[in-house]
């Protein structure tokens, strides 16, 4: 549903780092953009939280203030919704890098724009999208990205390097890994699924400047997959 970025080598790492460092001492006031719409959507979907019997772990690993790059698996269309719901327990909004084709629907485009999501052209070097994500992090917001780049449906996919480029463009911004499981069980309706989500820090440490982009992206995805085994 919402792919991870896979381009834009032209990002200015120095400028991005300065913006993030300048914002580190202040809270993310910019996150209040679209707050009412965000809350409205959340309350409208509250029944879904009950239906999936949502279990949340490790929320203490999500910073209460300041920027964070949230990296998650994307096995089912439900994943971004439960991530948003869980993060709102700490009053944190999330801006996803979302595939631009979602904006073809006028209604969906209005919702996505109102919630300040970031459109990105899949399969292209979309420097503007990644720059928008860097700007958001520089203002102390949280940005979400899926290293698999597409809906995996529980299958093993390679990690794309967009997450590495974004992390390297924002040195000092913490990466928070998110594992979501159980969303693929929705197809068993009317049986209620059991959906879980866990926030955690990378076991092998935060991204290092000397890491190969492809290896970094795969490392992060592998750590997530250790908690969410492939289903096929």
KETORGU-111151 format. One record per residue: residue in one letter; chain; x, y, z of N, C-alpha, C in turn. Coordinates in pm, whole numbers, padded with zeros to 5 digits. Layout:
BEGIN
A / A / X / Y / Z / X / Y / Z / X / Y / Z
...
END
This chain:
BEGIN
X / A / 00082 / -00121 / 00000 / 00000 / 00000 / 00000 / 00085 / 00125 / 00000
X / A / 00183 / 00133 / 00089 / 00265 / 00252 / 00101 / 00410 / 00212 / 00087
X / A / 00474 / 00241 / -00027 / 00608 / 00193 / -00052 / 00714 / 00280 / 00010
X / A / 00831 / 00224 / 00025 / 00948 / 00293 / 00074 / 01017 / 00361 / -00042
X / A / 01087 / 00471 / -00015 / 01154 / 00546 / -00119 / 01272 / 00468 / -00174
X / A / 01303 / 00485 / -00303 / 01412 / 00410 / -00363 / 01488 / 00497 / -00462
X / A / 01521 / 00620 / -00423 / 01595 / 00704 / -00515 / 01646 / 00828 / -00448
X / A / 01675 / 00929 / -00534 / 01714 / 01061 / -00486 / 01853 / 01064 / -00423
X / A / 01957 / 01036 / -00502 / 02093 / 01045 / -00454 / 02134 / 01191 / -00430
X / A / 02055 / 01286 / -00486 / 02094 / 01426 / -00483 / 02071 / 01494 / -00349
X / A / 02024 / 01425 / -00248 / 01998 / 01486 / -00119 / 02125 / 01547 / -00062
X / A / 02113 / 01664 / -00006 / 02227 / 01729 / 00058 / 02238 / 01682 / 00201
X / A / 02333 / 01595 / 00232 / 02343 / 01539 / 00365 / 02384 / 01644 / 00466
X / A / 02470 / 01734 / 00431 / 02514 / 01836 / 00525 / 02399 / 01925 / 00565
X / A / 02323 / 01973 / 00466 / 02210 / 02061 / 00496 / 02104 / 01991 / 00577
X / A / 02078 / 01865 / 00543 / 01977 / 01789 / 00616 / 02019 / 01769 / 00760
X / A / 02146 / 01736 / 00779 / 02195 / 01715 / 00915 / 02184 / 01840 / 00999
X / A / 02214 / 01957 / 00940 / 02204 / 02082 / 01012 / 02061 / 02110 / 01053
X / A / 01964 / 02082 / 00962 / 01824 / 02108 / 00995 / 01779 / 02020 / 01111
X / A / 01822 / 01893 / 01109 / 01782 / 01800 / 01215 / 01844 / 01841 / 01347
X / A / 01974 / 01876 / 01346 / 02040 / 01915 / 01469 / 01981 / 02042 / 01526
X / A / 01944 / 02137 / 01441 / 01884 / 02262 / 01487 / 01750 / 02237 / 01557
X / A / 01681 / 02130 / 01516 / 01548 / 02103 / 01570 / 01549 / 02012 / 01691
X / A / 01666 / 01957 / 01724 / 01672 / 01853 / 01826 / 01626 / 01903 / 01963
X / A / 01643 / 02033 / 01988 / 01611 / 02085 / 02121 / 01467 / 02132 / 02135
X / A / 01390 / 02125 / 02028 / 01252 / 02172 / 02037 / 01155 / 02060 / 01999
X / A / 01036 / 02068 / 02053 / 00935 / 01964 / 02027 / 00876 / 01982 / 01889
X / A / 00808 / 01879 / 01842 / 00756 / 01878 / 01705 / 00621 / 01949 / 01697
X / A / 00623 / 02082 / 01704 / 00498 / 02158 / 01694 / 00436 / 02143 / 01556
X / A / 00520 / 02116 / 01456 / 00468 / 02101 / 01320 / 00377 / 01980 / 01307
X / A / 00389 / 01886 / 01402 / 00308 / 01765 / 01394 / 00159 / 01794 / 01410
X / A / 00126 / 01911 / 01463 / -00014 / 01943 / 01484 / -00086 / 01975 / 01353
X / A / -00013 / 01985 / 01243 / -00076 / 02005 / 01113 / -00163 / 01883 / 01083
X / A / -00289 / 01908 / 01055 / -00381 / 01799 / 01024 / -00423 / 01717 / 01144
X / A / -00399 / 01771 / 01266 / -00427 / 01695 / 01388 / -00574 / 01653 / 01398
X / A / -00664 / 01745 / 01370 / -00807 / 01713 / 01383 / -00849 / 01603 / 01287
X / A / -00803 / 01613 / 01162 / -00838 / 01509 / 01064 / -00777 / 01376 / 01106
X / A / -00655 / 01381 / 01153 / -00585 / 01261 / 01199 / -00665 / 01193 / 01308
X / A / -00710 / 01272 / 01406 / -00787 / 01218 / 01517 / -00923 / 01166 / 01471
X / A / -00985 / 01237 / 01377 / -01115 / 01195 / 01326 / -01106 / 01058 / 01260
X / A / -01005 / 01040 / 01177 / -00986 / 00911 / 01111 / -00960 / 00802 / 01213
X / A / -00880 / 00836 / 01312 / -00847 / 00738 / 01415 / -00972 / 00692 / 01491
X / A / -01056 / 00786 / 01531 / -01176 / 00750 / 01606 / -01277 / 00676 / 01518
X / A / -01279 / 00712 / 01390 / -01369 / 00642 / 01297 / -01331 / 00495 / 01285
X / A / -01203 / 00467 / 01295 / -01153 / 00330 / 01279 / -01131 / 00259 / 01413
X / A / -01184 / 00317 / 01520 / -01162 / 00257 / 01652 / -01217 / 00114 / 01658
X / A / -01326 / 00087 / 01586 / -01382 / -00049 / 01585 / -01280 / -00150 / 01533
X / A / -01193 / -00102 / 01441 / -01094 / -00192 / 01382 / -00992 / -00236 / 01488
X / A / -00957 / -00143 / 01576 / -00865 / -00177 / 01685 / -00925 / -00288 / 01770
X / A / -01053 / -00279 / 01799 / -01119 / -00383 / 01878 / -01125 / -00514 / 01800
X / A / -01161 / -00505 / 01672 / -01179 / -00625 / 01591 / -01051 / -00708 / 01581
X / A / -00937 / -00642 / 01563 / -00811 / -00715 / 01545 / -00743 / -00748 / 01677
X / A / -00804 / -00710 / 01788 / -00749 / -00740 / 01920 / -00603 / -00694 / 01929
X / A / -00583 / -00566 / 01897 / -00448 / -00510 / 01884 / -00367 / -00520 / 02013
X / A / -00246 / -00574 / 01999 / -00150 / -00582 / 02110 / -00028 / -00498 / 02074
X / A / 00012 / -00407 / 02162 / 00124 / -00317 / 02136 / 00235 / -00340 / 02237
X / A / 00356 / -00355 / 02187 / 00473 / -00374 / 02274 / 00581 / -00271 / 02242
X / A / 00664 / -00242 / 02340 / 00784 / -00161 / 02317 / 00759 / -00015 / 02284
X / A / 00644 / 00037 / 02319 / 00613 / 00176 / 02285 / 00709 / 00274 / 02352
X / A / 00775 / 00230 / 02458 / 00871 / 00316 / 02526 / 00993 / 00344 / 02439
X / A / 01012 / 00265 / 02334 / 01125 / 00286 / 02242 / 01097 / 00395 / 02139
X / A / 00974 / 00446 / 02137 / 00939 / 00556 / 02047 / 00961 / 00687 / 02122
X / A / 01046 / 00777 / 02071 / 01070 / 00904 / 02141 / 00941 / 00982 / 02160
X / A / 00927 / 01043 / 02277 / 00807 / 01122 / 02306 / 00809 / 01254 / 02231
X / A / 00928 / 01303 / 02199 / 00943 / 01430 / 02128 / 01060 / 01418 / 02029
X / A / 01062 / 01509 / 01935 / 01173 / 01513 / 01841 / 01159 / 01416 / 01726
X / A / 01252 / 01422 / 01631 / 01241 / 01342 / 01509 / 01269 / 01195 / 01532
X / A / 01210 / 01112 / 01447 / 01237 / 00968 / 01448 / 01202 / 00913 / 01311
X / A / 01284 / 00821 / 01263 / 01258 / 00751 / 01138 / 01203 / 00614 / 01172
X / A / 01077 / 00591 / 01141 / 01007 / 00468 / 01176 / 01013 / 00372 / 01056
X / A / 01074 / 00255 / 01076 / 01097 / 00159 / 00968 / 01022 / 00030 / 01002
X / A / 00935 / -00013 / 00911 / 00848 / -00128 / 00940 / 00835 / -00222 / 00822
X / A / 00796 / -00346 / 00853 / 00754 / -00439 / 00747 / 00617 / -00397 / 00697
X / A / 00578 / -00449 / 00581 / 00448 / -00413 / 00523 / 00386 / -00537 / 00462
X / A / 00338 / -00627 / 00549 / 00280 / -00753 / 00504 / 00136 / -00738 / 00457
X / A / 00062 / -00643 / 00516 / -00080 / -00630 / 00488 / -00121 / -00483 / 00484
X / A / -00235 / -00456 / 00420 / -00283 / -00317 / 00409 / -00312 / -00258 / 00546
X / A / -00334 / -00344 / 00646 / -00367 / -00299 / 00780 / -00247 / -00239 / 00853
X / A / -00127 / -00274 / 00815 / -00006 / -00236 / 00889 / 00005 / -00086 / 00918
X / A / -00005 / 00001 / 00817 / 00008 / 00144 / 00848 / -00098 / 00195 / 00943
X / A / -00218 / 00137 / 00939 / -00325 / 00182 / 01027 / -00295 / 00148 / 01173
X / A / -00242 / 00027 / 01198 / -00213 / -00009 / 01337 / -00089 / 00066 / 01388
X / A / 00005 / 00097 / 01300 / 00121 / 00176 / 01341 / 00076 / 00315 / 01382
X / A / -00010 / 00376 / 01302 / -00063 / 00508 / 01334 / -00139 / 00504 / 01467
X / A / -00224 / 00404 / 01485 / -00302 / 00392 / 01608 / -00210 / 00380 / 01730
X / A / -00110 / 00292 / 01721 / -00021 / 00271 / 01835 / 00059 / 00397 / 01867
X / A / 00108 / 00466 / 01765 / 00188 / 00586 / 01790 / 00105 / 00698 / 01851
X / A / -00023 / 00701 / 01821 / -00107 / 00804 / 01878 / -00128 / 00783 / 02028
X / A / -00097 / 00665 / 02079 / -00102 / 00642 / 02224 / 00000 / 00732 / 02293
X / A / 00103 / 00775 / 02218 / 00202 / 00868 / 02272 / 00187 / 01007 / 02207
X / A / 00072 / 01028 / 02145 / 00042 / 01158 / 02083 / 00145 / 01195 / 01975
X / A / 00190 / 01093 / 01900 / 00284 / 01117 / 01790 / 00216 / 01091 / 01658
X / A / 00213 / 01191 / 01573 / 00165 / 01172 / 01437 / 00276 / 01113 / 01351
X / A / 00237 / 01051 / 01241 / 00334 / 00988 / 01154 / 00308 / 01027 / 01010
X / A / 00415 / 01065 / 00941 / 00406 / 01099 / 00799 / 00472 / 00987 / 00720
X / A / 00392 / 00915 / 00645 / 00444 / 00807 / 00562 / 00488 / 00860 / 00426
X / A / 00591 / 00798 / 00371 / 00622 / 00814 / 00230 / 00528 / 00719 / 00156
X / A / 00428 / 00777 / 00088 / 00321 / 00697 / 00027 / 00329 / 00704 / -00125
X / A / 00298 / 00593 / -00189 / 00309 / 00590 / -00335 / 00213 / 00692 / -00397
X / A / 00264 / 00764 / -00494 / 00191 / 00877 / -00552 / 00061 / 00836 / -00619
X / A / 00048 / 00711 / -00661 / -00075 / 00668 / -00729 / -00197 / 00672 / -00636
X / A / -00173 / 00674 / -00506 / -00286 / 00685 / -00413 / -00358 / 00818 / -00428
X / A / -00289 / 00918 / -00480 / -00347 / 01052 / -00496 / -00438 / 01062 / -00619
X / A / -00451 / 00954 / -00695 / -00540 / 00956 / -00810 / -00687 / 00966 / -00768
X / A / -00717 / 00916 / -00652 / -00853 / 00928 / -00598 / -00865 / 01063 / -00529
X / A / -00965 / 01143 / -00568 / -00980 / 01276 / -00510 / -01007 / 01270 / -00360
X / A / -01092 / 01175 / -00320 / -01125 / 01163 / -00178 / -01003 / 01120 / -00098
X / A / -00932 / 01019 / -00149 / -00814 / 00971 / -00080 / -00705 / 01077 / -00080
X / A / -00692 / 01150 / -00190 / -00593 / 01257 / -00196 / -00621 / 01364 / -00091
X / A / -00749 / 01397 / -00073 / -00787 / 01497 / 00028 / -00749 / 01448 / 00167
X / A / -00772 / 01321 / 00194 / -00739 / 01265 / 00325 / -00587 / 01262 / 00345
X / A / -00515 / 01216 / 00245 / -00369 / 01206 / 00257 / -00304 / 01342 / 00273
X / A / -00352 / 01439 / 00196 / -00298 / 01575 / 00209 / -00332 / 01635 / 00344
X / A / -00455 / 01611 / 00387 / -00498 / 01663 / 00517 / -00419 / 01603 / 00632
X / A / -00374 / 01479 / 00615 / -00294 / 01412 / 00718 / -00145 / 01432 / 00694
X / A / -00109 / 01515 / 00597 / 00030 / 01553 / 00570 / 00119 / 01436 / 00531
X / A / 00064 / 01341 / 00455 / 00145 / 01231 / 00405 / 00228 / 01280 / 00286
X / A / 00333 / 01206 / 00253 / 00428 / 01251 / 00151 / 00421 / 01160 / 00028
X / A / 00376 / 01212 / -00086 / 00370 / 01127 / -00206 / 00508 / 01104 / -00266
X / A / 00532 / 00983 / -00312 / 00659 / 00952 / -00376 / 00633 / 00866 / -00499
X / A / 00705 / 00895 / -00607 / 00691 / 00818 / -00730 / 00773 / 00691 / -00719
X / A / 00704 / 00580 / -00721 / 00770 / 00451 / -00703 / 00855 / 00416 / -00825
X / A / 00975 / 00364 / -00798 / 01064 / 00319 / -00904 / 01140 / 00431 / -00972
X / A / 01132 / 00553 / -00917 / 01203 / 00666 / -00974 / 01292 / 00730 / -00869
X / A / 01383 / 00814 / -00916 / 01470 / 00887 / -00826 / 01398 / 01015 / -00784
X / A / 01309 / 01002 / -00687 / 01222 / 01113 / -00647 / 01289 / 01194 / -00536
X / A / 01380 / 01285 / -00576 / 01452 / 01366 / -00479 / 01360 / 01457 / -00400
X / A / 01254 / 01507 / -00464 / 01162 / 01599 / -00396 / 01092 / 01532 / -00279
X / A / 01054 / 01405 / -00297 / 00986 / 01333 / -00189 / 01079 / 01311 / -00071
X / A / 01200 / 01268 / -00098 / 01293 / 01246 / 00012 / 01332 / 01377 / 00078
X / A / 01341 / 01484 / 00001 / 01371 / 01615 / 00059 / 01258 / 01659 / 00151
X / A / 01135 / 01630 / 00112 / 01020 / 01662 / 00198 / 01027 / 01583 / 00328
X / A / 01070 / 01456 / 00319 / 01085 / 01374 / 00439 / 01195 / 01428 / 00529
X / A / 01305 / 01470 / 00468 / 01416 / 01528 / 00545 / 01371 / 01656 / 00615
X / A / 01295 / 01739 / 00544 / 01243 / 01862 / 00603 / 01154 / 01831 / 00722
X / A / 01069 / 01729 / 00709 / 00979 / 01692 / 00818 / 01059 / 01647 / 00940
X / A / 01162 / 01567 / 00918 / 01247 / 01523 / 01028 / 01319 / 01642 / 01090
X / A / 01358 / 01737 / 01007 / 01424 / 01856 / 01056 / 01335 / 01942 / 01145
X / A / 01204 / 01928 / 01127 / 01110 / 02001 / 01212 / 01072 / 01920 / 01336
X / A / 01133 / 01805 / 01353 / 01106 / 01726 / 01472 / 00992 / 01628 / 01457
X / A / 00950 / 01600 / 01334 / 00839 / 01508 / 01312 / 00887 / 01363 / 01301
X / A / 00792 / 01271 / 01294 / 00825 / 01131 / 01270 / 00785 / 01095 / 01127
X / A / 00871 / 01022 / 01059 / 00849 / 00982 / 00920 / 00853 / 00830 / 00911
X / A / 00756 / 00772 / 00842 / 00748 / 00627 / 00829 / 00788 / 00580 / 00690
X / A / 00856 / 00467 / 00684 / 00904 / 00414 / 00557 / 00907 / 00261 / 00563
X / A / 00876 / 00198 / 00451 / 00876 / 00051 / 00442 / 00993 / 00008 / 00353
X / A / 01096 / -00056 / 00408 / 01213 / -00094 / 00328 / 01182 / -00195 / 00218
X / A / 01073 / -00269 / 00231 / 01038 / -00366 / 00127 / 00988 / -00297 / 00000
X / A / 00941 / -00174 / 00015 / 00902 / -00096 / -00102 / 00764 / -00124 / -00157
X / A / 00697 / -00225 / -00106 / 00564 / -00260 / -00156 / 00497 / -00354 / -00056
X / A / 00375 / -00391 / -00083 / 00303 / -00485 / 00003 / 00362 / -00624 / -00016
X / A / 00419 / -00681 / 00089 / 00490 / -00809 / 00075 / 00401 / -00931 / 00093
X / A / 00286 / -00913 / 00162 / 00194 / -01024 / 00192 / 00264 / -01138 / 00264
X / A / 00364 / -01102 / 00343 / 00435 / -01202 / 00422 / 00546 / -01274 / 00350
X / A / 00571 / -01241 / 00224 / 00677 / -01305 / 00148 / 00810 / -01233 / 00172
X / A / 00919 / -01302 / 00149 / 01051 / -01245 / 00168 / 01090 / -01161 / 00046
X / A / 01110 / -01033 / 00067 / 01150 / -00941 / -00039 / 01283 / -00877 / -00001
X / A / 01355 / -00832 / -00100 / 01481 / -00763 / -00069 / 01450 / -00622 / -00021
X / A / 01540 / -00568 / 00059 / 01524 / -00432 / 00109 / 01573 / -00333 / 00004
X / A / 01501 / -00225 / -00010 / 01542 / -00118 / -00100 / 01624 / -00015 / -00024
X / A / 01704 / 00062 / -00097 / 01803 / 00147 / -00032 / 01753 / 00285 / 00008
X / A / 01628 / 00317 / -00021 / 01577 / 00449 / 00013 / 01585 / 00479 / 00161
X / A / 01560 / 00377 / 00244 / 01567 / 00398 / 00388 / 01709 / 00435 / 00430
X / A / 01808 / 00377 / 00363 / 01948 / 00409 / 00393 / 01981 / 00552 / 00354
X / A / 01933 / 00594 / 00239 / 01960 / 00730 / 00194 / 01898 / 00833 / 00287
X / A / 01779 / 00802 / 00333 / 01711 / 00894 / 00424 / 01782 / 00898 / 00558
X / A / 01825 / 00783 / 00608 / 01896 / 00778 / 00736 / 02029 / 00851 / 00728
X / A / 02100 / 00835 / 00617 / 02230 / 00900 / 00602 / 02216 / 01050 / 00582
X / A / 02103 / 01093 / 00527 / 02079 / 01236 / 00508 / 02041 / 01305 / 00638
X / A / 02008 / 01226 / 00739 / 01964 / 01281 / 00868 / 02044 / 01222 / 00982
X / A / 02175 / 01245 / 00986 / 02256 / 01188 / 01094 / 02207 / 01239 / 01229
X / A / 02200 / 01151 / 01325 / 02154 / 01190 / 01457 / 02007 / 01163 / 01482
X / A / 01931 / 01139 / 01376 / 01790 / 01105 / 01392 / 01778 / 00956 / 01425
X / A / 01714 / 00921 / 01537 / 01705 / 00779 / 01573 / 01615 / 00700 / 01480
X / A / 01659 / 00580 / 01448 / 01578 / 00486 / 01371 / 01505 / 00395 / 01470
X / A / 01374 / 00386 / 01455 / 01292 / 00298 / 01539 / 01234 / 00190 / 01449
X / A / 01266 / 00065 / 01477 / 01214 / -00046 / 01398 / 01077 / -00088 / 01452
X / A / 00990 / -00131 / 01359 / 00855 / -00172 / 01396 / 00823 / -00304 / 01328
X / A / 00784 / -00401 / 01407 / 00741 / -00531 / 01355 / 00591 / -00543 / 01373
X / A / 00520 / -00572 / 01264 / 00375 / -00589 / 01269 / 00342 / -00730 / 01218
X / A / 00260 / -00801 / 01293 / 00224 / -00937 / 01252 / 00074 / -00959 / 01272
X / A / 00021 / -01053 / 01196 / -00120 / -01091 / 01211 / -00213 / -01027 / 01110
X / A / -00168 / -00925 / 01039 / -00254 / -00855 / 00944 / -00299 / -00941 / 00828
X / A / -00217 / -01038 / 00790 / -00253 / -01125 / 00677 / -00367 / -01221 / 00713
X / A / -00399 / -01232 / 00843 / -00507 / -01321 / 00886 / -00645 / -01260 / 00865
X / A / -00650 / -01136 / 00820 / -00780 / -01072 / 00795 / -00861 / -01145 / 00690
X / A / -00795 / -01218 / 00604 / -00864 / -01290 / 00498 / -00948 / -01406 / 00551
X / A / -00936 / -01435 / 00680 / -01012 / -01544 / 00740 / -01146 / -01498 / 00796
X / A / -01189 / -01379 / 00759 / -01317 / -01325 / 00805 / -01429 / -01430 / 00790
X / A / -01519 / -01445 / 00888 / -01542 / -01356 / 01002 / -01462 / -01389 / 01127
X / A / -01368 / -01481 / 01120 / -01284 / -01509 / 01236 / -01199 / -01388 / 01268
X / A / -01197 / -01348 / 01394 / -01121 / -01230 / 01434 / -00972 / -01262 / 01437
X / A / -00890 / -01177 / 01376 / -00746 / -01199 / 01379 / -00687 / -01148 / 01510
X / A / -00561 / -01178 / 01532 / -00486 / -01125 / 01645 / -00366 / -01053 / 01590
X / A / -00370 / -00919 / 01596 / -00265 / -00837 / 01535 / -00177 / -00780 / 01645
X / A / -00047 / -00791 / 01626 / 00049 / -00738 / 01722 / 00146 / -00643 / 01656
X / A / 00203 / -00554 / 01736 / 00300 / -00457 / 01687 / 00403 / -00434 / 01795
X / A / 00530 / -00428 / 01756 / 00638 / -00405 / 01853 / 00733 / -00299 / 01800
X / A / 00764 / -00201 / 01884 / 00862 / -00097 / 01854 / 00992 / -00135 / 01923
X / A / 01105 / -00125 / 01853 / 01231 / -00160 / 01915 / 01347 / -00091 / 01843
X / A / 01458 / -00077 / 01914 / 01578 / -00017 / 01857 / 01657 / -00124 / 01783
X / A / 01730 / -00087 / 01678 / 01811 / -00186 / 01606 / 01911 / -00254 / 01699
X / A / 01910 / -00385 / 01703 / 01998 / -00459 / 01793 / 02145 / -00437 / 01758
X / A / 02174 / -00417 / 01630 / 02311 / -00395 / 01585 / 02348 / -00248 / 01580
X / A / 02267 / -00165 / 01643 / 02300 / -00024 / 01652 / 02237 / 00062 / 01545
X / A / 02242 / 00191 / 01569 / 02190 / 00288 / 01473 / 02277 / 00289 / 01347
X / A / 02223 / 00339 / 01236 / 02301 / 00344 / 01110 / 02435 / 00413 / 01129
X / A / 02537 / 00356 / 01069 / 02671 / 00410 / 01076 / 02709 / 00474 / 00943
X / A / 02782 / 00583 / 00946 / 02817 / 00654 / 00822 / 02891 / 00569 / 00720
X / A / 02966 / 00469 / 00767 / 03046 / 00389 / 00675 / 02974 / 00265 / 00623
X / A / 02848 / 00245 / 00663 / 02774 / 00127 / 00618 / 02732 / 00139 / 00472
X / A / 02743 / 00030 / 00401 / 02694 / 00025 / 00263 / 02542 / 00041 / 00264
X / A / 02486 / 00128 / 00178 / 02341 / 00153 / 00179 / 02257 / 00026 / 00166
X / A / 02296 / -00062 / 00074 / 02219 / -00185 / 00055 / 02227 / -00275 / 00177
X / A / 02346 / -00284 / 00236 / 02364 / -00369 / 00354 / 02290 / -00313 / 00474
X / A / 02289 / -00181 / 00489 / 02216 / -00118 / 00599 / 02066 / -00146 / 00587
X / A / 02012 / -00124 / 00470 / 01869 / -00148 / 00449 / 01833 / -00292 / 00478
X / A / 01917 / -00385 / 00432 / 01889 / -00526 / 00454 / 01903 / -00563 / 00602
X / A / 02001 / -00501 / 00669 / 02019 / -00528 / 00812 / 01895 / -00490 / 00890
X / A / 01840 / -00373 / 00862 / 01722 / -00327 / 00933 / 01602 / -00418 / 00906
X / A / 01584 / -00455 / 00779 / 01473 / -00542 / 00743 / 01489 / -00681 / 00806
X / A / 01612 / -00731 / 00808 / 01636 / -00863 / 00867 / 01601 / -00864 / 01016
X / A / 01633 / -00756 / 01086 / 01601 / -00748 / 01228 / 01449 / -00748 / 01249
X / A / 01379 / -00681 / 01161 / 01231 / -00681 / 01170 / 01178 / -00821 / 01141
X / A / 01234 / -00885 / 01039 / 01187 / -01018 / 00999 / 01215 / -01124 / 01104
X / A / 01311 / -01100 / 01190 / 01336 / -01195 / 01299 / 01217 / -01204 / 01392
X / A / 01142 / -01094 / 01400 / 01023 / -01090 / 01485 / 00896 / -01123 / 01405
X / A / 00904 / -01109 / 01273 / 00789 / -01138 / 01187 / 00835 / -01234 / 01078
X / A / 00834 / -01364 / 01101 / 00878 / -01461 / 01000 / 00793 / -01452 / 00874
X / A / 00856 / -01486 / 00763 / 00780 / -01489 / 00637 / 00676 / -01599 / 00645
X / A / 00567 / -01581 / 00572 / 00457 / -01677 / 00578 / 00452 / -01769 / 00457
X / A / 00539 / -01747 / 00360 / 00540 / -01832 / 00240 / 00680 / -01884 / 00215
END
